[in-house]
Amino acid sequence: MKGPSSDSCRDPAGTLRRAARPDASARLAVSLEGAGRGGARPPACSKAPGPPRLASPLRISLGFSLLLPGMALSSDARFQKLLEWHKGHAAGLVLRQLFQGDPERFHKFSLTLNTDHGDILVDYSKNLITEEVMKLLIELAKSRGVESAREKMFTGEKINFTENRAVLHIALRNRSNTPIMVEGKDVVPEVNKVLEKMKNFCQKVRSGDWKGYTGKAITDVVNVGIGGSDLGPLMVTEALKPYSKGGPRVWFVSNIDGTHMAKTLAELNPETTLFIIASKTFTTQETITNAETAKEWFLHAANDPSAVAKHFVALSTNGPKVKDFGIDTQNMFEFWDWVGGRYSLWSAIGLSIALHIGFDNFEKLLAGAHWMDNHFRTTPLEKNVPVLLAMLGIWYINCYGAETHALLPYDQYMHRFAAYFQQGDMESNGKYITKKGTRVDYNTGPIVWGEPGTNGQHAFYQLIHQGTRMIPCDFLIPVQTQNPIRKGLHHKILLANFLAQTEALMKGKTTDEARKELQAAGMSGDALEKLLPHKVFEGNRPTNSIVFTKLNPFILGALIAMYEHKIFVQGVVWDINSYDQWGVELGKQLAKKIEPELETDAPVTSHDSSTNGLINFIKKHKA
């Protein structure tokens, strides 16, 4: 069960050989020579692929004792101490042995959060950690300035410095109404004003008082947006379907691919459909193109431009553009530049959520997030769930070289949860430039992915169990199901699978255990010996188990906020700006140049040979 020593690895033939020291272009993971990978070792000592110019942090002097503002992670003495501990001890961390040697391990490494709407258990005991490791991780969080950065966010400082903006999604769900100041102005009254407007509108639509152009009530709502204007509302409305009684059906159109809009419109009646156009600037190409297509479809039936006001509302701050589109600015719900797109479901962007589940439930969603905000802001780091989850991620990414993180909800209603946090995490922390403008010499945000259980078990869990990569996983499940069909049989099976997977990933299956199983099945001799290696599981795969009483609006709000704050903490540790997204812009800029080139038949030669070839193939074959 124990991995190779920190200075060795195995070649393809299985022989132990010394690993070469990494040069300046090798990844951090290579600089650690595979120590303590929990069995998930690469087959050879060749350099792992990765971005260029990543120097080994181990080469940086350990002489730093103070963290200077904006200091890179690799220069922090406490990070160096963590790396040294990993190099010297991580290969000996075997989860099966750690549990056998400490009956109190679960109690030491788990927390229960008690709320009036259900409890949340966070069990992180199945991680490759000891009390000493956790102490080092918390010391690192303090050294990186997590506490002071947290206070800067909550007090409205412009921590998104590249766009000169505060980061205040926490103000959108501030149920205590405590003043939150931005440039000397309390933003809470403005937030409450928009929430009240949303509440009144929701009541009109859900009660049937809001009529379409033929006098019929609204039965369907189409949210037209992209990115944060789509992913959050889509995820939440799917997760809270059991709470949608009495509300309209909701649809989401985001992709510029005309198929998305065409297939949606084919299901709708223009007399009873309301379109929500979600775009802060009202200039986002995909959203406005889709909105214009929806308006064209609607006017083909209504044949009256004035009817647009009854069937289109805007989530925007650009009143003139909204008015030009034909939407009554009285039906424009505003939000602010301190609301980042991927953190905006708590704002007017959540109008589709409120319409679907009712405003009372929307307020419970906000309340759950506010509860987690208070936990994050006031709880000591040692017992602070977002901080603990964040630092465990740092442990695996920056010490073990983990490149991905799996979110595995065992609840079909949460089937968009991982997709939502793909944007939330990867757009936030997919950065290689520090706050000082220098290139990092360590890895930052992971690839986030996942699917609901048990579907994933029959798709990609094979790689998690017996693949060569370490994949830390979060398993999430409600104790109580919304659909206890067949006297709860389905949910009992689901719970059993949830519990079995985390235990299996932790324990694995030894050679002796596998041999006994095969012998019990009647196998022996050469046949047994040939099959035996394939039946062995090394285990030592790290997981978090997040178990909650029931998936309701409050608990979902708390879970979302928990991961938001985890992302924030990791960005602070990595010394990057988690709240801009310049990587989104480059492709959009180039697309604007390419679009007119697709309108002519003339061959294109202005790009690289690959792009020219692709454009010319498309020109040749388009209808």
C-alpha positions as CSV (number, residue, x, y, z in Angstrom):
1,M,0.0,0.0,0.0
2,K,3.0,2.3,0.5
3,G,4.2,4.4,-2.4
4,P,7.9,4.7,-3.4
5,S,10.3,6.8,-1.5
6,S,10.3,10.5,-2.4
7,D,13.5,10.2,-4.5
8,S,12.4,7.3,-6.7
9,C,9.8,6.0,-9.1
10,R,9.2,3.0,-11.3
11,D,10.0,2.6,-14.9
12,P,7.5,0.8,-17.2
13,A,9.0,-2.6,-16.3
14,G,8.4,-2.0,-12.7
15,T,12.0,-1.6,-11.6
16,L,12.8,1.0,-9.0
17,R,15.2,3.7,-10.2
18,R,16.4,7.1,-9.0
19,A,14.5,10.1,-10.3
20,A,16.4,12.9,-11.9
21,R,16.1,16.3,-10.4
22,P,13.7,18.5,-12.3
23,D,15.0,21.4,-14.4
24,A,13.5,24.9,-14.3
25,S,10.8,24.0,-16.8
26,A,9.4,21.0,-14.8
27,R,6.1,21.2,-12.9
28,L,5.9,21.5,-9.2
29,A,4.6,18.0,-9.1
30,V,7.7,16.7,-10.8
31,S,9.9,18.6,-8.3
32,L,8.4,16.4,-5.6
33,E,9.4,13.2,-7.5
34,G,6.0,11.6,-7.0
35,A,6.2,11.5,-3.2
36,G,3.1,10.1,-1.5
37,R,0.9,9.9,-4.5
38,G,-1.2,7.3,-2.7
39,G,-0.4,4.7,-5.3
40,A,-1.5,6.9,-8.2
41,R,2.0,7.0,-9.7
42,P,3.0,7.8,-13.3
43,P,4.5,4.8,-15.1
44,A,7.8,6.5,-15.6
45,C,9.9,9.4,-14.4
46,S,9.5,11.5,-17.5
47,K,8.4,15.1,-17.0
48,A,4.7,15.6,-16.8
49,P,3.2,17.9,-19.4
50,G,2.4,21.4,-18.3
51,P,2.9,25.1,-18.9
52,P,6.4,26.2,-19.6
53,R,8.7,28.1,-17.2
54,L,7.5,26.5,-14.0
55,A,10.4,26.5,-11.6
56,S,10.6,24.2,-8.7
57,P,9.6,26.0,-5.4
58,L,12.1,23.7,-3.6
59,R,14.9,25.7,-5.2
60,I,13.7,29.0,-3.6
61,S,15.4,30.0,-0.4
62,L,13.8,29.0,2.9
63,G,15.0,32.1,4.5
64,F,11.7,34.1,4.3
65,S,10.1,34.6,7.7
66,L,7.5,37.3,6.9
67,L,4.9,37.4,4.1
68,L,5.2,40.6,2.1
69,P,2.1,41.9,0.4
70,G,1.6,40.1,-2.9
71,M,4.4,37.6,-2.3
72,A,4.1,34.5,-4.5
73,L,3.2,31.3,-2.8
74,S,6.5,29.7,-3.6
75,S,8.3,32.3,-1.6
76,D,6.3,31.8,1.6
77,A,8.3,30.1,4.3
78,R,5.3,28.2,5.6
79,F,4.7,26.8,2.1
80,Q,8.3,25.7,2.0
81,K,7.7,24.0,5.4
82,L,4.7,22.3,4.0
83,L,6.6,21.1,1.0
84,E,9.4,19.8,3.2
85,W,7.0,17.9,5.3
86,H,5.4,16.4,2.2
87,K,8.8,15.4,0.8
88,G,9.8,13.7,4.0
89,H,6.6,12.1,5.2
90,A,3.8,11.9,2.5
91,A,4.9,8.6,1.1
92,G,4.1,7.0,4.4
93,L,0.6,8.3,4.6
94,V,-1.7,5.2,4.2
95,L,-5.3,5.9,5.0
96,R,-6.2,2.4,5.9
97,Q,-3.4,2.4,8.5
98,L,-4.3,5.9,9.8
99,F,-7.9,4.8,10.5
100,Q,-6.8,1.5,12.1
101,G,-4.3,3.4,14.3
102,D,-6.8,6.1,15.5
103,P,-10.4,5.2,16.4
104,E,-11.1,9.0,16.9
105,R,-10.0,10.0,13.3
106,F,-13.5,10.7,12.1
107,H,-14.2,12.9,15.1
108,K,-11.0,14.8,14.7
109,F,-11.5,15.5,11.0
110,S,-15.2,16.2,10.6
111,L,-17.5,19.1,11.4
112,T,-21.3,19.3,11.7
113,L,-23.0,22.6,10.8
114,N,-26.3,22.9,12.6
115,T,-29.0,25.2,11.0
116,D,-32.7,25.6,11.5
117,H,-33.3,24.1,8.1
118,G,-31.2,21.0,8.5
119,D,-27.6,20.0,9.3
120,I,-24.6,19.6,7.1
121,L,-21.9,17.1,8.0
122,V,-18.5,17.7,6.4
123,D,-16.3,14.6,6.8
124,Y,-12.7,15.2,5.6
125,S,-11.2,12.3,7.5
126,K,-10.6,10.3,4.3
127,N,-7.9,12.7,3.2
128,L,-4.1,12.1,3.2
129,I,-3.7,14.2,6.3
130,T,-2.6,14.1,9.9
131,E,-3.1,16.7,12.7
132,E,0.3,18.1,11.9
133,V,-0.6,18.5,8.2
134,M,-3.8,20.3,9.1
135,K,-1.8,22.6,11.4
136,L,0.7,23.4,8.6
137,L,-2.2,24.1,6.2
138,I,-3.9,26.5,8.6
139,E,-0.6,28.2,9.3
140,L,-0.2,28.6,5.6
141,A,-3.7,30.1,5.3
142,K,-2.9,32.7,8.0
143,S,0.5,33.4,6.4
144,R,-1.1,34.1,3.0
145,G,-3.4,36.7,4.6
146,V,-6.7,34.8,4.2
147,E,-8.2,36.5,7.3
148,S,-7.4,40.1,6.2
149,A,-8.4,39.4,2.6
150,R,-11.7,38.0,3.8
151,E,-12.4,41.2,5.8
152,K,-11.5,43.3,2.7
153,M,-14.1,41.5,0.7
154,F,-16.8,41.8,3.3
155,T,-16.2,45.5,3.8
156,G,-16.4,46.5,0.2
157,E,-12.7,47.1,-0.7
158,K,-12.0,46.8,-4.4
159,I,-10.3,43.4,-4.3
160,N,-11.0,43.0,-8.0
161,F,-8.2,45.4,-8.7
162,T,-7.8,44.8,-12.5
163,E,-11.3,46.1,-13.0
164,N,-11.3,48.5,-10.0
165,R,-14.4,46.8,-8.4
166,A,-15.5,45.6,-5.1
167,V,-16.6,41.9,-4.9
168,L,-19.9,41.9,-3.0
169,H,-22.1,39.0,-3.9
170,I,-22.3,38.6,-0.1
171,A,-24.3,41.9,-0.1
172,L,-27.0,40.4,-2.3
173,R,-27.9,37.9,0.4
174,N,-27.3,40.1,3.4
175,R,-30.4,39.1,5.3
176,S,-29.3,40.9,8.5
177,N,-29.3,44.2,6.6
178,T,-26.0,45.1,8.2
179,P,-24.6,48.1,6.2
180,I,-22.1,47.3,3.6
181,M,-20.3,50.3,2.2
182,V,-18.9,50.9,-1.3
183,E,-17.1,54.2,-1.7
184,G,-18.9,55.6,1.4
185,K,-22.4,54.4,0.3
186,D,-24.4,51.6,1.9
187,V,-25.5,49.3,-0.9
188,V,-27.9,47.3,1.1
189,P,-31.0,49.6,0.5
190,E,-30.4,49.4,-3.2
191,V,-30.2,45.6,-3.0
192,N,-33.5,45.4,-1.0
193,K,-35.2,47.7,-3.4
194,V,-34.5,45.4,-6.3
195,L,-35.5,42.4,-4.3
196,E,-38.8,44.0,-3.5
197,K,-39.4,44.7,-7.2
198,M,-38.6,41.1,-8.0
199,K,-41.0,40.0,-5.2
200,N,-43.9,42.0,-6.6
201,F,-43.2,40.9,-10.2
202,C,-43.1,37.2,-9.1
203,Q,-46.4,37.5,-7.3
204,K,-48.0,39.0,-10.4
205,V,-46.7,36.3,-12.7
206,R,-47.4,33.4,-10.4
207,S,-50.9,34.5,-9.5
208,G,-51.9,35.0,-13.1
209,D,-52.3,38.8,-12.7
210,W,-49.6,39.4,-15.3
211,K,-51.3,38.9,-18.6
212,G,-49.9,38.3,-22.1
213,Y,-51.0,40.2,-25.1
214,T,-54.2,38.0,-25.5
215,G,-55.1,38.2,-21.9
216,K,-53.8,34.8,-20.9
217,A,-51.5,34.2,-17.9
218,I,-47.9,33.3,-18.3
219,T,-47.1,29.5,-18.3
220,D,-43.5,29.5,-19.5
221,V,-40.5,31.6,-18.8
222,V,-37.4,31.6,-21.0
223,N,-34.1,32.9,-19.5
224,V,-31.9,34.1,-22.3
225,G,-28.3,34.7,-21.1
226,I,-24.9,33.0,-21.1
227,G,-22.2,32.2,-18.5
228,G,-23.2,33.5,-15.1
229,S,-26.5,34.7,-16.5
230,D,-27.4,31.1,-17.4
231,L,-25.4,28.5,-15.4
232,G,-26.5,29.6,-11.9
233,P,-30.2,30.0,-12.5
234,L,-30.2,26.7,-14.5
235,M,-28.5,24.8,-11.8
236,V,-30.7,26.1,-9.0
237,T,-34.0,25.7,-10.8
238,E,-33.0,22.1,-11.5
239,A,-31.9,21.5,-8.0
240,L,-35.1,22.9,-6.5
241,K,-37.7,21.4,-8.8
242,P,-39.6,19.9,-5.9
243,Y,-40.3,23.5,-4.7
244,S,-41.7,24.8,-8.1
245,K,-45.4,24.0,-7.5
246,G,-47.5,26.9,-8.7
247,G,-44.8,28.4,-10.8
248,P,-44.3,28.6,-14.5
249,R,-42.1,26.2,-16.4
250,V,-38.6,27.6,-17.0
251,W,-36.4,27.2,-20.0
252,F,-32.8,28.4,-20.6
253,V,-31.3,29.4,-23.9
254,S,-27.6,30.3,-23.9
255,N,-25.8,28.8,-26.9
256,I,-25.5,30.9,-30.0
257,D,-26.0,27.7,-31.9
258,G,-29.5,28.3,-33.4
259,T,-30.5,24.8,-32.5
260,H,-30.8,25.8,-28.8
261,M,-33.3,28.6,-29.5
262,A,-35.1,26.7,-32.3
263,K,-35.8,23.6,-30.2
264,T,-36.9,25.7,-27.3
265,L,-39.3,27.9,-29.3
266,A,-40.9,24.8,-30.9
267,E,-42.2,23.9,-27.4
268,L,-43.7,27.3,-26.6
269,N,-46.9,29.3,-27.1
270,P,-46.1,33.0,-27.7
271,E,-49.4,34.0,-26.0
272,T,-48.2,32.6,-22.6
273,T,-44.4,32.9,-22.8
274,L,-42.3,35.5,-20.9
275,F,-38.7,36.1,-22.0
276,I,-36.0,37.2,-19.5
277,I,-33.1,38.8,-21.3
278,A,-30.1,38.7,-18.9
279,S,-27.2,40.9,-20.0
280,K,-25.6,43.6,-17.8
281,T,-24.5,45.7,-20.7
282,F,-27.2,44.5,-23.1
283,T,-24.5,44.1,-25.7
284,T,-23.4,40.4,-25.2
285,Q,-23.4,39.0,-28.7
286,E,-24.8,35.6,-28.0
287,T,-27.5,36.9,-25.7
288,I,-28.7,39.8,-27.8
289,T,-28.7,37.6,-31.0
290,N,-30.8,35.0,-29.2
291,A,-33.1,37.8,-27.8
292,E,-33.6,39.3,-31.2
293,T,-34.5,35.9,-32.6
294,A,-37.0,35.4,-29.8
295,K,-38.5,38.8,-30.4
296,E,-38.8,38.0,-34.1
297,W,-40.6,34.8,-33.3
298,F,-42.9,36.5,-30.9
299,L,-43.8,39.4,-33.2
300,H,-44.6,36.9,-36.0
301,A,-47.5,35.8,-33.8
302,A,-48.4,39.0,-32.0
303,N,-47.9,41.4,-35.0
304,D,-47.8,44.3,-32.5
305,P,-44.5,45.8,-31.3
306,S,-46.2,47.2,-28.3
307,A,-46.9,43.7,-27.1
308,V,-43.2,43.1,-26.5
309,A,-43.5,45.0,-23.2
310,K,-45.8,42.3,-21.8
311,H,-43.6,39.4,-22.8
312,F,-40.0,40.6,-22.4
313,V,-38.2,41.8,-19.2
314,A,-34.5,42.8,-18.9
315,L,-31.9,42.1,-16.3
316,S,-29.5,44.9,-17.1
317,T,-28.0,48.2,-16.2
318,N,-28.2,49.7,-19.7
319,G,-31.5,51.5,-19.8
320,P,-31.2,53.1,-23.3
321,K,-30.3,49.7,-24.9
322,V,-33.2,48.0,-23.1
323,K,-35.6,50.7,-24.3
324,D,-34.3,50.5,-27.9
325,F,-35.0,46.7,-27.8
326,G,-38.6,47.5,-27.0
327,I,-38.7,46.5,-23.3
328,D,-40.3,48.9,-20.9
329,T,-37.6,50.1,-18.5
330,Q,-40.1,49.7,-15.7
331,N,-39.6,46.0,-16.4
332,M,-35.8,46.3,-16.1
333,F,-34.2,44.8,-13.0
334,E,-30.8,46.2,-12.3
335,F,-27.7,44.9,-10.6
336,W,-24.2,46.5,-10.1
337,D,-20.7,46.3,-11.3
338,W,-19.6,44.7,-8.0
339,V,-21.7,41.6,-8.9
340,G,-19.5,39.2,-10.8
341,G,-21.4,37.2,-13.4
342,R,-20.5,33.8,-11.9
343,Y,-21.6,35.0,-8.5
344,S,-24.8,36.7,-9.7
345,L,-27.6,34.2,-9.1
346,W,-28.3,36.0,-5.9
347,S,-29.1,39.2,-7.7
348,A,-31.8,40.0,-10.3
349,I,-30.1,37.4,-12.5
350,G,-32.0,34.9,-10.2
351,L,-35.4,36.2,-11.4
352,S,-36.1,32.9,-13.2
353,I,-35.3,31.1,-9.9
354,A,-37.8,33.3,-8.0
355,L,-40.5,32.9,-10.6
356,H,-40.1,29.1,-10.7
357,I,-39.9,28.3,-6.9
358,G,-41.6,31.4,-5.5
359,F,-40.1,34.4,-3.9
360,D,-40.4,33.0,-0.4
361,N,-38.2,30.0,-1.4
362,F,-35.8,32.4,-3.2
363,E,-35.4,34.3,0.1
364,K,-34.6,31.0,1.8
365,L,-31.9,30.4,-0.8
366,L,-30.4,33.8,0.1
367,A,-30.7,33.0,3.8
368,G,-28.8,29.8,3.5
369,A,-26.0,31.6,1.7
370,H,-26.0,34.3,4.3
371,W,-25.7,31.7,7.0
372,M,-22.6,30.3,5.3
373,D,-21.2,33.9,4.9
374,N,-21.5,34.4,8.6
375,H,-19.8,31.0,9.3
376,F,-17.0,31.8,6.9
377,R,-16.5,35.3,8.3
378,T,-16.6,34.6,12.0
379,T,-15.4,31.0,12.5
380,P,-11.7,30.4,13.4
381,L,-9.9,29.0,10.4
382,E,-9.3,25.6,12.1
383,K,-13.1,25.0,12.2
384,N,-14.0,27.0,9.1
385,V,-15.5,24.7,6.4
386,P,-14.7,26.7,3.3
387,V,-11.1,27.3,4.6
388,L,-10.6,23.6,5.3
389,L,-11.9,22.5,1.9
390,A,-9.7,25.2,0.2
391,M,-6.5,24.2,2.1
392,L,-7.1,20.5,1.4
393,G,-7.2,21.5,-2.3
394,I,-4.0,23.4,-1.9
395,W,-2.4,20.3,-0.3
396,Y,-3.3,18.1,-3.3
397,I,-2.7,20.7,-6.1
398,N,0.6,22.2,-4.9
399,C,2.1,19.2,-3.1
400,Y,0.8,16.1,-4.8
401,G,0.4,17.6,-8.3
402,A,-3.3,16.9,-8.6
403,E,-4.8,18.5,-11.7
404,T,-8.5,17.9,-11.3
405,H,-11.2,17.9,-8.7
406,A,-14.4,15.9,-9.0
407,L,-17.7,17.1,-7.6
408,L,-20.0,14.0,-7.3
409,P,-23.5,14.8,-6.0
410,Y,-25.6,11.7,-5.2
411,D,-28.8,13.5,-6.0
412,Q,-30.3,13.7,-9.5
413,Y,-31.7,17.2,-8.8
414,M,-28.1,18.4,-8.5
415,H,-27.1,17.2,-11.9
416,R,-25.9,20.7,-13.0
417,F,-23.9,21.3,-9.8
418,A,-20.5,20.3,-11.1
419,A,-21.1,22.2,-14.4
420,Y,-22.0,25.4,-12.4
421,F,-18.8,25.2,-10.4
422,Q,-16.7,24.5,-13.6
423,Q,-17.3,28.2,-14.3
424,G,-17.3,29.2,-10.6
425,D,-13.9,27.7,-10.0
426,M,-12.1,27.6,-13.4
427,E,-13.0,31.1,-14.5
428,S,-12.1,32.4,-11.0
429,N,-8.8,30.6,-10.4
430,G,-7.7,29.7,-13.9
431,K,-4.9,32.3,-13.8
432,Y,-1.1,32.3,-14.1
433,I,-0.5,35.9,-13.3
434,T,0.0,37.0,-9.7
435,K,-1.4,40.3,-8.3
436,K,2.0,41.8,-8.9
437,G,1.9,40.9,-12.6
438,T,4.4,38.1,-12.6
439,R,4.0,34.6,-13.8
440,V,3.4,32.0,-11.1
441,D,5.9,29.2,-10.5
442,Y,3.3,26.8,-9.1
443,N,0.0,25.4,-10.3
444,T,-3.3,27.2,-9.6
445,G,-6.9,26.3,-10.2
446,P,-7.8,22.7,-11.0
447,I,-10.0,21.3,-13.7
448,V,-13.5,20.8,-12.0
449,W,-15.8,18.1,-13.3
450,G,-18.3,15.5,-12.2
451,E,-21.7,13.8,-12.7
452,P,-24.3,12.6,-10.4
453,G,-24.0,9.2,-8.7
454,T,-24.6,6.5,-9.5
455,N,-24.2,7.3,-13.1
456,G,-20.6,8.3,-12.7
457,Q,-19.8,4.9,-11.1
458,H,-20.6,3.3,-14.5
459,A,-18.6,5.8,-16.5
460,F,-15.4,7.3,-15.0
461,Y,-15.0,5.9,-11.5
462,Q,-12.7,3.2,-12.9
463,L,-10.1,5.9,-13.5
464,I,-10.5,7.3,-10.0
465,H,-10.1,3.8,-8.4
466,Q,-7.3,2.3,-10.6
467,G,-6.0,5.1,-12.8
468,T,-2.6,6.7,-12.5
469,R,-3.8,10.2,-11.5
470,M,-4.7,11.4,-8.1
471,I,-8.3,12.8,-8.3
472,P,-9.5,14.3,-5.1
473,C,-13.3,14.0,-4.9
474,D,-16.2,15.7,-3.0
475,F,-19.1,13.3,-2.5
476,L,-22.4,15.1,-1.7
477,I,-25.7,13.5,-0.6
478,P,-29.0,14.3,1.2
479,V,-30.0,11.9,4.0
480,Q,-33.7,12.4,3.0
481,T,-34.9,12.1,-0.5
482,Q,-37.6,14.2,-2.2
483,N,-39.0,11.1,-3.8
484,P,-39.2,8.1,-1.4
485,I,-40.7,5.8,-4.0
486,R,-41.0,2.0,-3.2
487,K,-40.8,2.8,0.5
488,G,-37.4,4.5,0.1
489,L,-35.7,1.5,-1.6
490,H,-34.2,3.7,-4.3
491,H,-32.6,6.1,-1.8
492,K,-31.4,3.3,0.4
493,I,-29.5,1.9,-2.5
494,L,-28.2,5.3,-3.4
495,L,-27.0,5.9,0.2
496,A,-25.3,2.5,0.2
497,N,-23.4,3.3,-3.0
498,F,-22.3,6.7,-1.7
499,L,-20.9,5.2,1.5
500,A,-19.3,2.3,-0.3
501,Q,-17.5,4.4,-2.8
502,T,-15.7,6.6,-0.3
503,E,-14.8,3.6,1.8
504,A,-13.5,1.7,-1.3
505,L,-11.4,4.7,-2.5
506,M,-9.9,5.0,1.0
507,K,-9.3,1.3,1.8
508,G,-8.7,-0.2,-1.6
509,K,-8.3,-4.0,-1.7
510,T,-5.0,-5.7,-0.8
511,T,-3.4,-8.6,-2.6
512,D,-4.4,-11.0,0.2
513,E,-8.0,-9.8,0.2
514,A,-8.2,-10.2,-3.5
515,R,-6.7,-13.7,-3.4
516,K,-9.1,-14.9,-0.8
517,E,-12.1,-13.6,-2.9
518,L,-10.9,-15.4,-6.0
519,Q,-10.3,-18.6,-4.0
520,A,-13.7,-18.3,-2.5
521,A,-15.1,-18.1,-6.1
522,G,-13.3,-21.4,-6.9
523,M,-10.3,-20.0,-8.8
524,S,-6.7,-21.3,-8.2
525,G,-3.4,-21.8,-9.8
526,D,-2.2,-19.9,-12.8
527,A,-5.6,-18.6,-13.6
528,L,-5.8,-17.0,-10.2
529,E,-2.3,-15.5,-10.4
530,K,-3.0,-14.0,-13.8
531,L,-6.2,-12.3,-12.7
532,L,-5.0,-11.3,-9.2
533,P,-3.1,-8.0,-10.1
534,H,-6.2,-6.7,-11.8
535,K,-8.4,-7.3,-8.7
536,V,-6.1,-5.3,-6.4
537,F,-7.0,-1.7,-5.5
538,E,-4.3,0.4,-4.0
539,G,-6.8,2.8,-2.3
540,N,-5.4,5.9,-0.6
541,R,-7.7,8.0,-2.9
542,P,-8.7,11.2,-1.0
543,T,-12.3,12.2,-0.6
544,N,-14.6,14.6,1.3
545,S,-18.1,13.5,2.2
546,I,-20.7,16.2,2.5
547,V,-23.9,14.9,3.9
548,F,-27.0,17.1,4.6
549,T,-30.4,16.5,6.0
550,K,-32.4,17.3,2.9
551,L,-31.8,19.4,-0.3
552,N,-34.0,22.5,0.3
553,P,-33.5,26.1,-0.7
554,F,-31.7,27.1,2.5
555,I,-29.2,24.1,2.4
556,L,-28.6,24.6,-1.4
557,G,-27.8,28.3,-0.7
558,A,-25.4,27.3,2.0
559,L,-23.6,24.7,-0.2
560,I,-23.2,27.2,-3.0
561,A,-21.8,29.8,-0.7
562,M,-19.5,27.2,0.9
563,Y,-17.8,26.5,-2.5
564,E,-17.7,30.2,-3.4
565,H,-15.7,31.0,-0.3
566,K,-13.5,27.9,-0.9
567,I,-12.6,29.4,-4.3
568,F,-11.9,32.8,-2.7
569,V,-9.5,31.3,-0.2
570,Q,-7.5,29.4,-2.8
571,G,-7.2,32.6,-4.9
572,V,-5.8,34.4,-1.9
573,V,-3.3,31.6,-1.3
574,W,-2.2,31.6,-4.9
575,D,-1.9,35.4,-4.9
576,I,-4.2,35.8,-8.0
577,N,-7.3,37.8,-8.8
578,S,-10.2,35.4,-8.6
579,Y,-12.7,38.0,-9.9
580,D,-11.7,39.0,-13.4
581,Q,-11.9,36.8,-16.5
582,W,-9.7,38.2,-19.2
583,G,-9.3,34.8,-20.7
584,V,-12.9,35.0,-21.9
585,E,-12.2,38.0,-24.1
586,L,-9.4,37.0,-26.5
587,G,-11.5,34.4,-28.4
588,K,-14.4,36.8,-28.6
589,Q,-12.2,39.5,-30.1
590,L,-10.9,37.2,-32.8
591,A,-14.4,35.9,-33.5
592,K,-15.5,39.5,-34.4
593,K,-12.7,39.6,-37.0
594,I,-13.4,36.2,-38.4
595,E,-17.2,36.6,-38.7
596,P,-17.2,39.0,-41.8
597,E,-14.6,36.7,-43.5
598,L,-17.2,33.9,-43.5
599,E,-19.6,36.1,-45.5
600,T,-17.6,36.0,-48.8
601,D,-16.6,33.1,-51.1
602,A,-13.0,34.3,-51.5
603,P,-10.3,32.1,-49.9
604,V,-8.8,33.5,-46.7
605,T,-5.0,33.8,-46.2
606,S,-4.7,36.3,-43.4
607,H,-4.4,33.8,-40.5
608,D,-2.1,31.0,-39.7
609,S,-2.3,28.0,-42.1
610,S,-4.5,26.0,-39.7
611,T,-7.1,28.7,-39.2
612,N,-7.0,29.6,-43.0
613,G,-7.5,25.9,-43.8
614,L,-10.5,25.6,-41.4
615,I,-12.1,28.8,-42.7
616,N,-11.7,27.8,-46.3
617,F,-13.1,24.3,-45.7
618,I,-16.2,25.8,-44.1
619,K,-16.6,28.3,-47.0
620,K,-16.4,25.4,-49.5
621,H,-19.0,23.3,-47.8
622,K,-21.5,25.7,-46.4
623,A,-25.0,25.5,-47.9
